[in-house]
Amino acid sequence: MVASVLELSQRSFWEEWHQVRCPTLVVLAEAGIFSSEQAREMTRSRPGTVMTNVPGAGHDVHLENPEMVRAAITDFLGAL
């Protein structure tokens, strides 16, 4: 577990991100593990990427505000 967390904190995943070819929803938690600038770059750098913000939520955004996450996913899928 520690090795996995260490890798996540030190490794860049942009190469893998740019290989994704399907529409993607980025859910940005206000107090999450990546910054709003990183989320905006994810959205700018790949066509078909949509970002939604969940204010007041942290890393466990799906547990902290499940209604907002469900609504964001429903809207995203409905727009496809």
Secondary structure, 3 states (H helix, E strand, C coil): CHHHHHHHHHCCCHHHHHHCCCCEEEEEEEECCCCHHHHHHHHHHCCCEEEEEEEEEECCHHHHCHHHHHHHHHHHHHCC
